[in-house]
Amino acid sequence: MTVRGLDPETFLRNNWQRLPSVFRNAITVQAPVSPEELAGLALEEHIESRIVDSSADTWVRLDGPFSEEFFLSRPDSGWTLLVQGVDLWLPRTEAIIEAFNFLPRWRFDDVMVSYATPGGSVGPHFDHYDVFLIQVSGQRSWRLGQSCELDAAVDSSSGLKILQDFQQTNEHILAPGDILYVPPGIAHWGESIDDSITYSVGFRAPTAAEMLYDLAIELESRNDVRHLSDPHLTPNMAGTDIHPAYISSARSFLETIIADDQFIADWLARYMTRPKYEEFVDLSQEHREASIGQRRYVNGEID
């Protein structure tokens, strides 16, 4: 599977992590996930799901798992269901990943699928990772905004990170087969025009804290017993303030560890290829299907 109209070399040179891009009629999704299948996945305790209610011009986040009765009480508009890691539970969605095989496979995170009713939205926000938004059914409007700094003002009171100052620069309406690429930090605001389904193919971008935490675990697993030693001491370093020589010594000590290219390469290979839902990936597909019972929410019933 390829993305029609996307030349990998040109895209990576000019757009990747720089500029949003729209590709029209770029992909044909075979056997797309249905709203019923998505709702069935959202009933399961071990599958990450959430609903964002935007029916009152505000955004309210509700975390799954959900019940059959909850879905029966949903209105006809103003909400969005999002399910993470659908590629793990519905193998046919893995074909979507192959469309982006011009990117390092170890950068791939997961396929999130969202079903939105008319007016459904998760609000203006920005992400710290690259994402391809693939319109599978229905139409969804995407407003693009400014490039956001890490300290951009957001409102987290709803459980979402709603961007407080959204400055629209462009708008695109996606129809089935269209793809919108959004680089990290670019504000965007999607709203469903009718009942619609979107696949979000995300590429992981770990934080420094996450990487250093995992690196520390790696050092511990190797029984690394190196300790920080003092710089050359003098009596005037006996005060309560940390002398700059200590700071320099600590930095050099840590730099010695991360300057070992082979060690970093071995650790990074494991870290970046570790599955997002590691506890389930080793299960056979039969066991995965048994764990969710292949339940589907259909016309108010689970079959």
KOLGUNU-103748 format. One record per residue (C-alpha): residue number from 1; residue in one letter; x, y, z. Coordinates in nm, 3 decimals. Layout:
<recs>
rec resi=NUM, resn=A, u=X, v=Y, w=Z
...
</recs>
This chain:
<recs>
rec resi=1, resn=M, u=0.000, v=0.000, w=0.000
rec resi=2, resn=T, u=0.131, v=0.345, w=-0.090
rec resi=3, resn=V, u=0.015, v=0.701, w=-0.037
rec resi=4, resn=R, u=-0.083, v=0.841, w=-0.375
rec resi=5, resn=G, u=0.064, v=1.181, w=-0.449
rec resi=6, resn=L, u=0.330, v=1.157, w=-0.177
rec resi=7, resn=D, u=0.689, v=1.145, w=-0.295
rec resi=8, resn=P, u=0.885, v=1.024, w=0.009
rec resi=9, resn=E, u=1.210, v=1.206, w=-0.069
rec resi=10, resn=T, u=1.038, v=1.539, w=-0.133
rec resi=11, resn=F, u=0.810, v=1.500, w=0.168
rec resi=12, resn=L, u=1.093, v=1.421, w=0.407
rec resi=13, resn=R, u=1.304, v=1.708, w=0.276
rec resi=14, resn=N, u=1.036, v=1.977, w=0.275
rec resi=15, resn=N, u=0.754, v=1.881, w=0.508
rec resi=16, resn=W, u=0.848, v=1.620, w=0.769
rec resi=17, resn=Q, u=0.842, v=1.791, w=1.111
rec resi=18, resn=R, u=0.814, v=2.126, w=0.931
rec resi=19, resn=L, u=0.492, v=2.187, w=0.737
rec resi=20, resn=P, u=0.141, v=2.036, w=0.739
rec resi=21, resn=S, u=0.048, v=1.856, w=0.418
rec resi=22, resn=V, u=-0.280, v=1.744, w=0.261
rec resi=23, resn=F, u=-0.298, v=1.451, w=0.018
rec resi=24, resn=R, u=-0.627, v=1.411, w=-0.165
rec resi=25, resn=N, u=-0.766, v=1.068, w=-0.257
rec resi=26, resn=A, u=-0.434, v=0.933, w=-0.133
rec resi=27, resn=I, u=-0.528, v=0.594, w=0.006
rec resi=28, resn=T, u=-0.794, v=0.326, w=-0.014
rec resi=29, resn=V, u=-0.869, v=0.168, w=0.323
rec resi=30, resn=Q, u=-0.968, v=-0.195, w=0.285
rec resi=31, resn=A, u=-1.228, v=-0.334, w=0.530
rec resi=32, resn=P, u=-1.232, v=-0.022, w=0.749
rec resi=33, resn=V, u=-1.316, v=-0.045, w=1.117
rec resi=34, resn=S, u=-1.687, v=0.010, w=1.171
rec resi=35, resn=P, u=-1.841, v=0.219, w=1.451
rec resi=36, resn=E, u=-1.985, v=-0.102, w=1.593
rec resi=37, resn=E, u=-1.646, v=-0.271, w=1.613
rec resi=38, resn=L, u=-1.493, v=0.037, w=1.771
rec resi=39, resn=A, u=-1.766, v=0.052, w=2.035
rec resi=40, resn=G, u=-1.711, v=-0.318, w=2.104
rec resi=41, resn=L, u=-1.343, v=-0.255, w=2.171
rec resi=42, resn=A, u=-1.434, v=0.032, w=2.403
rec resi=43, resn=L, u=-1.626, v=-0.210, w=2.625
rec resi=44, resn=E, u=-1.305, v=-0.393, w=2.715
rec resi=45, resn=E, u=-1.120, v=-0.308, w=3.035
rec resi=46, resn=H, u=-0.770, v=-0.361, w=2.896
rec resi=47, resn=I, u=-0.818, v=-0.149, w=2.582
rec resi=48, resn=E, u=-0.750, v=0.223, w=2.616
rec resi=49, resn=S, u=-1.052, v=0.427, w=2.509
rec resi=50, resn=R, u=-1.215, v=0.760, w=2.582
rec resi=51, resn=I, u=-1.510, v=0.973, w=2.478
rec resi=52, resn=V, u=-1.495, v=1.349, w=2.436
rec resi=53, resn=D, u=-1.831, v=1.524, w=2.469
rec resi=54, resn=S, u=-1.839, v=1.858, w=2.288
rec resi=55, resn=S, u=-2.215, v=1.902, w=2.277
rec resi=56, resn=A, u=-2.230, v=2.208, w=2.506
rec resi=57, resn=D, u=-1.953, v=2.414, w=2.342
rec resi=58, resn=T, u=-1.716, v=2.275, w=2.602
rec resi=59, resn=W, u=-1.508, v=1.958, w=2.610
rec resi=60, resn=V, u=-1.559, v=1.683, w=2.864
rec resi=61, resn=R, u=-1.338, v=1.372, w=2.869
rec resi=62, resn=L, u=-1.477, v=1.036, w=2.982
rec resi=63, resn=D, u=-1.243, v=0.738, w=3.007
rec resi=64, resn=G, u=-1.340, v=0.381, w=2.921
rec resi=65, resn=P, u=-1.422, v=0.106, w=2.950
rec resi=66, resn=F, u=-1.782, v=0.188, w=2.873
rec resi=67, resn=S, u=-2.101, v=-0.012, w=2.912
rec resi=68, resn=E, u=-2.371, v=-0.109, w=2.665
rec resi=69, resn=E, u=-2.614, v=0.114, w=2.853
rec resi=70, resn=F, u=-2.378, v=0.409, w=2.819
rec resi=71, resn=F, u=-2.371, v=0.379, w=2.441
rec resi=72, resn=L, u=-2.750, v=0.350, w=2.433
rec resi=73, resn=S, u=-2.774, v=0.686, w=2.610
rec resi=74, resn=R, u=-2.546, v=0.871, w=2.365
rec resi=75, resn=P, u=-2.708, v=1.155, w=2.166
rec resi=76, resn=D, u=-2.694, v=1.172, w=1.787
rec resi=77, resn=S, u=-2.437, v=1.452, w=1.779
rec resi=78, resn=G, u=-2.161, v=1.628, w=1.968
rec resi=79, resn=W, u=-1.931, v=1.346, w=2.080
rec resi=80, resn=T, u=-1.628, v=1.147, w=1.970
rec resi=81, resn=L, u=-1.512, v=0.797, w=2.063
rec resi=82, resn=L, u=-1.136, v=0.733, w=2.046
rec resi=83, resn=V, u=-0.969, v=0.392, w=2.083
rec resi=84, resn=Q, u=-0.591, v=0.348, w=2.102
rec resi=85, resn=G, u=-0.382, v=0.063, w=1.966
rec resi=86, resn=V, u=-0.646, v=-0.070, w=1.729
rec resi=87, resn=D, u=-0.370, v=-0.224, w=1.514
rec resi=88, resn=L, u=-0.301, v=-0.465, w=1.800
rec resi=89, resn=W, u=-0.658, v=-0.594, w=1.818
rec resi=90, resn=L, u=-0.772, v=-0.572, w=1.456
rec resi=91, resn=P, u=-0.480, v=-0.699, w=1.242
rec resi=92, resn=R, u=-0.625, v=-0.570, w=0.914
rec resi=93, resn=T, u=-0.547, v=-0.216, w=1.028
rec resi=94, resn=E, u=-0.175, v=-0.302, w=1.021
rec resi=95, resn=A, u=-0.184, v=-0.260, w=0.643
rec resi=96, resn=I, u=-0.216, v=0.113, w=0.703
rec resi=97, resn=I, u=0.127, v=0.117, w=0.866
rec resi=98, resn=E, u=0.287, v=-0.016, w=0.548
rec resi=99, resn=A, u=0.174, v=0.298, w=0.364
rec resi=100, resn=F, u=0.435, v=0.486, w=0.565
rec resi=101, resn=N, u=0.724, v=0.246, w=0.517
rec resi=102, resn=F, u=0.947, v=0.535, w=0.405
rec resi=103, resn=L, u=0.973, v=0.623, w=0.776
rec resi=104, resn=P, u=1.172, v=0.423, w=1.034
rec resi=105, resn=R, u=0.950, v=0.140, w=1.155
rec resi=106, resn=W, u=1.075, v=0.181, w=1.510
rec resi=107, resn=R, u=0.931, v=0.535, w=1.519
rec resi=108, resn=F, u=0.576, v=0.403, w=1.477
rec resi=109, resn=D, u=0.355, v=0.427, w=1.785
rec resi=110, resn=D, u=0.005, v=0.300, w=1.713
rec resi=111, resn=V, u=-0.311, v=0.338, w=1.507
rec resi=112, resn=M, u=-0.579, v=0.525, w=1.697
rec resi=113, resn=V, u=-0.929, v=0.515, w=1.550
rec resi=114, resn=S, u=-1.191, v=0.778, w=1.624
rec resi=115, resn=Y, u=-1.561, v=0.776, w=1.547
rec resi=116, resn=A, u=-1.729, v=1.116, w=1.564
rec resi=117, resn=T, u=-2.091, v=1.223, w=1.534
rec resi=118, resn=P, u=-2.184, v=1.557, w=1.372
rec resi=119, resn=G, u=-2.019, v=1.835, w=1.569
rec resi=120, resn=G, u=-1.793, v=1.590, w=1.750
rec resi=121, resn=S, u=-1.457, v=1.743, w=1.839
rec resi=122, resn=V, u=-1.170, v=1.704, w=2.084
rec resi=123, resn=G, u=-1.101, v=2.079, w=2.075
rec resi=124, resn=P, u=-0.803, v=2.289, w=1.968
rec resi=125, resn=H, u=-0.476, v=2.131, w=2.075
rec resi=126, resn=F, u=-0.126, v=2.042, w=1.965
rec resi=127, resn=D, u=0.078, v=1.724, w=1.993
rec resi=128, resn=H, u=0.445, v=1.656, w=2.053
rec resi=129, resn=Y, u=0.460, v=1.388, w=1.785
rec resi=130, resn=D, u=0.400, v=1.344, w=1.413
rec resi=131, resn=V, u=0.059, v=1.221, w=1.304
rec resi=132, resn=F, u=-0.111, v=1.129, w=0.978
rec resi=133, resn=L, u=-0.490, v=1.175, w=0.994
rec resi=134, resn=I, u=-0.655, v=0.942, w=0.744
rec resi=135, resn=Q, u=-1.020, v=1.005, w=0.668
rec resi=136, resn=V, u=-1.192, v=0.669, w=0.634
rec resi=137, resn=S, u=-1.561, v=0.759, w=0.620
rec resi=138, resn=G, u=-1.770, v=1.074, w=0.639
rec resi=139, resn=Q, u=-1.617, v=1.420, w=0.640
rec resi=140, resn=R, u=-1.420, v=1.602, w=0.902
rec resi=141, resn=S, u=-1.310, v=1.966, w=0.904
rec resi=142, resn=W, u=-0.957, v=2.039, w=1.025
rec resi=143, resn=R, u=-0.856, v=2.390, w=1.117
rec resi=144, resn=L, u=-0.481, v=2.443, w=1.141
rec resi=145, resn=G, u=-0.320, v=2.703, w=1.362
rec resi=146, resn=Q, u=0.008, v=2.838, w=1.485
rec resi=147, resn=S, u=0.326, v=2.657, w=1.582
rec resi=148, resn=C, u=0.314, v=2.618, w=1.961
rec resi=149, resn=E, u=0.594, v=2.634, w=2.211
rec resi=150, resn=L, u=0.615, v=2.386, w=2.497
rec resi=151, resn=D, u=0.483, v=2.648, w=2.740
rec resi=152, resn=A, u=0.175, v=2.739, w=2.532
rec resi=153, resn=A, u=-0.125, v=2.804, w=2.759
rec resi=154, resn=V, u=-0.362, v=2.507, w=2.782
rec resi=155, resn=D, u=-0.667, v=2.433, w=2.993
rec resi=156, resn=S, u=-0.643, v=2.086, w=3.148
rec resi=157, resn=S, u=-0.950, v=2.110, w=3.373
rec resi=158, resn=S, u=-1.150, v=1.881, w=3.143
rec resi=159, resn=G, u=-0.882, v=1.612, w=3.134
rec resi=160, resn=L, u=-0.782, v=1.738, w=2.790
rec resi=161, resn=K, u=-0.517, v=1.992, w=2.699
rec resi=162, resn=I, u=-0.730, v=2.254, w=2.527
rec resi=163, resn=L, u=-0.523, v=2.526, w=2.365
rec resi=164, resn=Q, u=-0.633, v=2.862, w=2.505
rec resi=165, resn=D, u=-0.518, v=3.078, w=2.213
rec resi=166, resn=F, u=-0.592, v=2.914, w=1.880
rec resi=167, resn=Q, u=-0.486, v=3.126, w=1.582
rec resi=168, resn=Q, u=-0.632, v=2.973, w=1.267
rec resi=169, resn=T, u=-0.412, v=2.981, w=0.958
rec resi=170, resn=N, u=-0.590, v=2.734, w=0.729
rec resi=171, resn=E, u=-0.878, v=2.490, w=0.704
rec resi=172, resn=H, u=-0.918, v=2.162, w=0.518
rec resi=173, resn=I, u=-1.223, v=1.938, w=0.483
rec resi=174, resn=L, u=-1.118, v=1.576, w=0.452
rec resi=175, resn=A, u=-1.326, v=1.324, w=0.257
rec resi=176, resn=P, u=-1.271, v=0.946, w=0.251
rec resi=177, resn=G, u=-0.922, v=0.866, w=0.123
rec resi=178, resn=D, u=-0.775, v=1.207, w=0.213
rec resi=179, resn=I, u=-0.478, v=1.237, w=0.449
rec resi=180, resn=L, u=-0.363, v=1.531, w=0.659
rec resi=181, resn=Y, u=-0.011, v=1.527, w=0.801
rec resi=182, resn=V, u=0.039, v=1.739, w=1.115
rec resi=183, resn=P, u=0.394, v=1.800, w=1.243
rec resi=184, resn=P, u=0.474, v=1.827, w=1.616
rec resi=185, resn=G, u=0.369, v=2.152, w=1.777
rec resi=186, resn=I, u=0.121, v=2.262, w=1.509
rec resi=187, resn=A, u=-0.215, v=2.357, w=1.656
rec resi=188, resn=H, u=-0.511, v=2.176, w=1.501
rec resi=189, resn=W, u=-0.883, v=2.151, w=1.563
rec resi=190, resn=G, u=-1.097, v=1.883, w=1.405
rec resi=191, resn=E, u=-1.477, v=1.881, w=1.391
rec resi=192, resn=S, u=-1.690, v=1.613, w=1.233
rec resi=193, resn=I, u=-1.935, v=1.730, w=0.968
rec resi=194, resn=D, u=-2.134, v=1.405, w=0.971
rec resi=195, resn=D, u=-2.081, v=1.060, w=1.119
rec resi=196, resn=S, u=-1.716, v=1.000, w=1.041
rec resi=197, resn=I, u=-1.422, v=0.771, w=1.113
rec resi=198, resn=T, u=-1.058, v=0.880, w=1.114
rec resi=199, resn=Y, u=-0.743, v=0.672, w=1.156
rec resi=200, resn=S, u=-0.459, v=0.852, w=1.334
rec resi=201, resn=V, u=-0.119, v=0.701, w=1.261
rec resi=202, resn=G, u=0.117, v=0.838, w=1.524
rec resi=203, resn=F, u=0.494, v=0.831, w=1.550
rec resi=204, resn=R, u=0.641, v=0.827, w=1.897
rec resi=205, resn=A, u=0.851, v=1.109, w=2.039
rec resi=206, resn=P, u=0.958, v=1.026, w=2.396
rec resi=207, resn=T, u=1.041, v=1.299, w=2.644
rec resi=208, resn=A, u=1.386, v=1.343, w=2.794
rec resi=209, resn=A, u=1.245, v=1.231, w=3.130
rec resi=210, resn=E, u=1.105, v=0.910, w=2.979
rec resi=211, resn=M, u=1.432, v=0.830, w=2.805
rec resi=212, resn=L, u=1.650, v=0.902, w=3.108
rec resi=213, resn=Y, u=1.422, v=0.696, w=3.333
rec resi=214, resn=D, u=1.449, v=0.398, w=3.103
rec resi=215, resn=L, u=1.822, v=0.449, w=3.064
rec resi=216, resn=A, u=1.859, v=0.437, w=3.442
rec resi=217, resn=I, u=1.672, v=0.106, w=3.450
rec resi=218, resn=E, u=1.904, v=-0.023, w=3.179
rec resi=219, resn=L, u=2.212, v=0.075, w=3.383
rec resi=220, resn=E, u=2.069, v=-0.093, w=3.691
rec resi=221, resn=S, u=1.995, v=-0.411, w=3.498
rec resi=222, resn=R, u=2.360, v=-0.418, w=3.389
rec resi=223, resn=N, u=2.470, v=-0.381, w=3.751
rec resi=224, resn=D, u=2.655, v=-0.063, w=3.663
rec resi=225, resn=V, u=2.830, v=0.032, w=3.988
rec resi=226, resn=R, u=3.011, v=0.347, w=3.877
rec resi=227, resn=H, u=2.986, v=0.625, w=4.136
rec resi=228, resn=L, u=3.039, v=0.997, w=4.116
rec resi=229, resn=S, u=3.372, v=1.101, w=4.270
rec resi=230, resn=D, u=3.476, v=1.439, w=4.406
rec resi=231, resn=P, u=3.666, v=1.695, w=4.204
rec resi=232, resn=H, u=3.983, v=1.830, w=4.362
rec resi=233, resn=L, u=3.864, v=1.968, w=4.697
rec resi=234, resn=T, u=3.969, v=2.291, w=4.862
rec resi=235, resn=P, u=3.856, v=2.432, w=5.201
rec resi=236, resn=N, u=3.644, v=2.704, w=5.041
rec resi=237, resn=M, u=3.422, v=2.431, w=4.889
rec resi=238, resn=A, u=3.294, v=2.327, w=5.233
rec resi=239, resn=G, u=2.998, v=2.565, w=5.235
rec resi=240, resn=T, u=2.633, v=2.473, w=5.174
rec resi=241, resn=D, u=2.633, v=2.586, w=4.810
rec resi=242, resn=I, u=2.733, v=2.336, w=4.544
rec resi=243, resn=H, u=3.062, v=2.450, w=4.397
rec resi=244, resn=P, u=3.076, v=2.481, w=4.016
rec resi=245, resn=A, u=3.352, v=2.221, w=4.012
rec resi=246, resn=Y, u=3.104, v=1.964, w=4.145
rec resi=247, resn=I, u=2.855, v=2.058, w=3.874
rec resi=248, resn=S, u=3.121, v=2.017, w=3.609
rec resi=249, resn=S, u=3.229, v=1.685, w=3.760
rec resi=250, resn=A, u=2.871, v=1.553, w=3.762
rec resi=251, resn=R, u=2.818, v=1.656, w=3.400
rec resi=252, resn=S, u=3.140, v=1.487, w=3.292
rec resi=253, resn=F, u=3.046, v=1.173, w=3.483
rec resi=254, resn=L, u=2.711, v=1.147, w=3.302
rec resi=255, resn=E, u=2.864, v=1.239, w=2.967
rec resi=256, resn=T, u=3.105, v=0.948, w=3.005
rec resi=257, resn=I, u=2.809, v=0.711, w=3.023
rec resi=258, resn=I, u=2.617, v=0.848, w=2.726
rec resi=259, resn=A, u=2.934, v=0.887, w=2.520
rec resi=260, resn=D, u=2.950, v=0.508, w=2.488
rec resi=261, resn=D, u=2.798, v=0.472, w=2.140
rec resi=262, resn=Q, u=2.763, v=0.095, w=2.156
rec resi=263, resn=F, u=2.584, v=0.106, w=2.490
rec resi=264, resn=I, u=2.347, v=0.380, w=2.370
rec resi=265, resn=A, u=2.284, v=0.197, w=2.042
rec resi=266, resn=D, u=2.196, v=-0.129, w=2.222
rec resi=267, resn=W, u=1.969, v=0.047, w=2.470
rec resi=268, resn=L, u=1.801, v=0.272, w=2.209
rec resi=269, resn=A, u=1.723, v=-0.024, w=1.985
rec resi=270, resn=R, u=1.535, v=-0.195, w=2.267
rec resi=271, resn=Y, u=1.372, v=0.121, w=2.395
rec resi=272, resn=M, u=1.238, v=0.251, w=2.063
rec resi=273, resn=T, u=1.115, v=-0.089, w=1.943
rec resi=274, resn=R, u=0.936, v=-0.178, w=2.265
rec resi=275, resn=P, u=0.565, v=-0.214, w=2.184
rec resi=276, resn=K, u=0.332, v=0.042, w=2.332
rec resi=277, resn=Y, u=0.112, v=-0.233, w=2.478
rec resi=278, resn=E, u=0.388, v=-0.480, w=2.554
rec resi=279, resn=E, u=0.176, v=-0.700, w=2.779
rec resi=280, resn=F, u=-0.050, v=-0.798, w=2.487
rec resi=281, resn=V, u=0.176, v=-0.803, w=2.183
rec resi=282, resn=D, u=0.317, v=-1.149, w=2.257
rec resi=283, resn=L, u=-0.027, v=-1.305, w=2.269
rec resi=284, resn=S, u=-0.132, v=-1.497, w=1.961
rec resi=285, resn=Q, u=-0.405, v=-1.337, w=1.756
rec resi=286, resn=E, u=-0.642, v=-1.613, w=1.869
rec resi=287, resn=H, u=-0.581, v=-1.520, w=2.231
rec resi=288, resn=R, u=-0.627, v=-1.152, w=2.157
rec resi=289, resn=E, u=-0.958, v=-1.222, w=1.988
rec resi=290, resn=A, u=-1.065, v=-1.444, w=2.277
rec resi=291, resn=S, u=-0.976, v=-1.170, w=2.525
rec resi=292, resn=I, u=-1.214, v=-0.924, w=2.359
rec resi=293, resn=G, u=-1.468, v=-1.187, w=2.260
rec resi=294, resn=Q, u=-1.501, v=-1.019, w=1.919
rec resi=295, resn=R, u=-1.790, v=-0.826, w=2.065
rec resi=296, resn=R, u=-1.962, v=-0.564, w=1.853
rec resi=297, resn=Y, u=-2.216, v=-0.305, w=1.954
rec resi=298, resn=V, u=-2.496, v=-0.334, w=1.701
rec resi=299, resn=N, u=-2.834, v=-0.161, w=1.721
rec resi=300, resn=G, u=-2.824, v=-0.137, w=2.095
rec resi=301, resn=E, u=-2.706, v=-0.493, w=2.149
rec resi=302, resn=I, u=-2.375, v=-0.674, w=2.182
rec resi=303, resn=D, u=-2.339, v=-0.972, w=1.952
</recs>
